[in-house]
Amino acid sequence: MNCPYCNHQNHLEIDLHADGFSTDLLECTECGAILEANGQMLGTIRKPTKPFFSASETAPQL
């Protein structure tokens, strides 16, 4: 699945277990968004925390 914010494909799985509760959480390695996988849909837990550039944008020149 691609991140809905930056369209990046690499994610880190976050495994939460508290009193038998677990859910499929993913953190986008590109923009830092935390997403909840619900079937083929992704819900947002935390919006992006890192700057990212979409395919239509270019990185600023230093």
Backbone torsions as a table, in degrees:
resi	resn	phi	psi	omega
1	MET	NA	142.9	177.4
2	ASN	-93.6	145.9	176.0
3	CYS	-63.8	132.7	180.0
4	PRO	-70.7	-13.7	-179.2
5	TYR	-92.0	-50.3	-174.3
6	CYS	-116.1	-2.1	177.7
7	ASN	66.5	19.0	179.2
8	HIS	-80.3	149.8	-176.1
9	GLN	-101.4	-18.5	-176.4
10	ASN	-84.8	126.6	-179.3
11	HIS	-133.3	151.3	171.9
12	LEU	-102.7	131.4	177.8
13	GLU	-81.1	135.8	177.2
14	ILE	-109.6	123.5	-175.6
15	ASP	-108.4	106.9	179.8
16	LEU	-108.3	128.5	176.1
17	HIS	-134.7	114.1	175.9
18	ALA	-141.4	113.9	-178.6
19	ASP	54.7	41.5	176.8
20	GLY	83.5	0.0	-179.4
21	PHE	-87.6	129.6	171.7
22	SER	-146.9	150.7	179.3
23	THR	-145.7	161.4	179.6
24	ASP	-88.6	98.6	177.8
25	LEU	-109.0	141.8	179.4
26	LEU	-128.5	141.9	172.8
27	GLU	-114.4	125.3	178.1
28	CYS	-71.4	126.3	-179.1
29	THR	-75.3	-15.6	-178.7
30	GLU	-86.8	-50.8	-173.7
31	CYS	-111.2	-11.7	177.0
32	GLY	87.1	3.6	178.6
33	ALA	-65.7	144.0	174.3
34	ILE	-109.3	125.9	-172.7
35	LEU	-123.4	149.6	175.9
36	GLU	-107.3	123.1	178.8
37	ALA	-83.9	123.8	178.9
38	ASN	-130.3	86.6	-173.5
39	GLY	69.7	-123.5	178.2
40	GLN	-96.8	3.9	-179.7
41	MET	-101.8	150.2	175.3
42	LEU	-118.4	124.9	175.3
43	GLY	-102.8	149.7	-177.3
44	THR	-89.7	126.2	172.0
45	ILE	-97.5	-45.3	176.9
46	ARG	-138.9	131.8	178.8
47	LYS	-69.3	167.0	-178.4
48	PRO	-54.2	142.5	179.2
49	THR	-115.3	-10.8	-179.5
50	LYS	-114.8	147.4	174.7
51	PRO	-66.9	142.3	177.9
52	PHE	-144.3	162.6	-179.4
53	PHE	-121.8	128.8	176.7
54	SER	-75.3	168.7	-177.8
55	ALA	-60.9	-28.5	-177.9
56	SER	-83.4	-12.7	179.6
57	GLU	-99.0	161.3	174.8
58	THR	-117.8	150.9	178.5
59	ALA	-67.8	143.9	177.9
60	PRO	-65.3	144.5	178.7
61	GLN	-83.2	132.1	179.5
62	LEU	-97.0	NA	NA
